[in-house]
Amino acid sequence: MACIVVVDDNLACCRTLTRLLAQAGHAAVYLLSGHAALQSLLGSPPDLLVLDLHLGDMDGLELLERLRGHRQLSALPVVILSGVMDLEVQRRACALGAADYILKGLDWRDMLRRIERHLPRAVSSPA
């Protein structure tokens, strides 16, 4: 079981994704702002972060850049989950160290496979 944090300012998206991750056997929680995420992640880093790009208080790429500046979070796997289809934004996310860039609306099973692919090897995935 992995600990996965979802950061998105859309409460419905957060609830849906954390419920689906929990059904897949993961401990999943959500945070609704970039600043809350930064504070929480510094206190207790998860196994993986799922991050939207449009947050109410901060751009998701800005949060990713800040995470990479903290020694304890610099290697945290971050999967971007966004509706932004701009190729330049996707390239920038990868350049900042995003492990993957998933477009919202992807089939749930495919999304789960792609998220789990980036979990640290020490964390066993549910069967």
C-alpha positions as CSV (number, residue, x, y, z in Angstrom):
1,M,0.0,0.0,0.0
2,A,1.3,3.4,-1.0
3,C,0.6,6.8,0.5
4,I,-0.5,9.1,-2.3
5,V,-1.3,12.8,-2.0
6,V,-3.6,14.5,-4.6
7,V,-3.3,18.3,-4.9
8,D,-6.1,20.0,-6.9
9,D,-8.3,23.0,-6.1
10,N,-11.3,21.2,-7.4
11,L,-12.9,19.4,-4.5
12,A,-15.0,17.0,-6.7
13,C,-11.8,15.9,-8.6
14,C,-10.0,15.4,-5.3
15,R,-12.7,13.3,-3.7
16,T,-13.2,11.2,-6.8
17,L,-9.5,10.5,-7.3
18,T,-8.7,9.7,-3.7
19,R,-11.8,7.4,-3.6
20,L,-10.6,5.5,-6.7
21,L,-7.0,5.3,-5.3
22,A,-8.3,4.0,-2.0
23,Q,-10.4,1.3,-3.9
24,A,-7.2,0.3,-5.5
25,G,-5.6,-0.3,-2.1
26,H,-3.7,2.9,-1.5
27,A,-3.8,5.4,1.3
28,A,-4.9,8.5,-0.5
29,V,-5.5,12.0,0.8
30,Y,-6.1,15.3,-0.9
31,L,-5.1,18.9,-0.4
32,L,-6.8,21.9,-2.1
33,S,-4.0,24.4,-2.3
34,G,-0.3,24.6,-3.2
35,H,0.6,26.3,0.1
36,A,-1.2,23.6,2.1
37,A,0.5,20.9,0.0
38,L,4.0,22.4,0.5
39,Q,3.6,22.5,4.3
40,S,2.1,19.1,4.5
41,L,4.7,17.4,2.2
42,L,7.6,19.0,4.2
43,G,6.1,17.5,7.4
44,S,5.4,14.1,6.1
45,P,6.4,13.2,2.5
46,P,4.2,10.6,0.8
47,D,5.3,7.9,-1.6
48,L,3.9,9.9,-4.6
49,L,2.2,13.1,-5.4
50,V,-0.5,13.6,-8.0
51,L,-0.6,17.3,-8.9
52,D,-3.0,19.5,-11.0
53,L,-1.5,22.5,-12.7
54,H,-4.3,25.0,-11.9
55,L,-4.4,25.6,-8.2
56,G,-6.2,28.6,-6.6
57,D,-3.2,30.0,-4.8
58,M,-0.2,28.8,-6.9
59,D,0.6,27.3,-10.3
60,G,1.3,23.6,-10.1
61,L,4.6,24.0,-12.0
62,E,5.6,26.6,-9.3
63,L,4.8,24.1,-6.6
64,L,6.8,21.4,-8.5
65,E,9.8,23.7,-8.7
66,R,9.6,24.5,-5.0
67,L,9.4,20.8,-4.2
68,R,12.6,20.2,-6.2
69,G,14.3,22.9,-4.1
70,H,13.8,21.0,-0.9
71,R,16.3,18.2,-0.2
72,Q,13.8,15.9,1.4
73,L,11.3,16.3,-1.5
74,S,13.7,16.6,-4.5
75,A,13.2,12.9,-5.5
76,L,9.5,12.7,-4.7
77,P,7.7,11.1,-7.7
78,V,5.2,13.7,-9.0
79,V,2.6,12.8,-11.6
80,I,0.9,15.8,-13.2
81,L,-2.8,15.2,-13.8
82,S,-4.2,18.1,-15.8
83,G,-6.6,19.2,-18.5
84,V,-3.8,21.3,-20.1
85,M,-2.9,19.9,-23.5
86,D,-0.2,22.4,-24.3
87,L,2.9,20.6,-25.4
88,E,5.2,23.3,-24.1
89,V,3.7,23.1,-20.6
90,Q,4.1,19.3,-20.7
91,R,7.8,19.8,-21.6
92,R,8.3,22.3,-18.8
93,A,6.7,19.9,-16.3
94,C,9.1,17.1,-17.4
95,A,12.1,19.5,-17.3
96,L,11.1,20.3,-13.7
97,G,11.2,16.6,-12.8
98,A,7.6,15.4,-13.3
99,A,7.6,11.6,-13.6
100,D,4.6,11.6,-15.9
101,Y,2.0,14.0,-17.4
102,I,-1.5,12.5,-17.6
103,L,-4.4,14.3,-19.3
104,K,-7.6,14.4,-17.3
105,G,-10.3,12.2,-18.9
106,L,-8.1,9.2,-19.4
107,D,-9.7,5.8,-18.6
108,W,-9.4,5.2,-14.8
109,R,-7.6,1.8,-15.3
110,D,-5.0,3.4,-17.5
111,M,-4.6,6.3,-15.2
112,L,-4.1,4.0,-12.2
113,R,-1.5,1.9,-14.1
114,R,0.5,5.1,-15.0
115,I,0.3,6.4,-11.5
116,E,1.4,3.1,-9.9
117,R,4.3,2.8,-12.4
118,H,6.0,5.7,-10.6
119,L,5.7,4.4,-7.1
120,P,9.0,3.6,-5.4
121,R,10.0,0.0,-5.7
122,A,10.1,-0.4,-1.9
123,V,6.3,0.3,-1.9
124,S,4.4,-2.8,-2.9
125,S,1.5,-2.2,-5.3
126,P,-1.8,-3.9,-4.5
127,A,-2.6,-7.0,-6.5
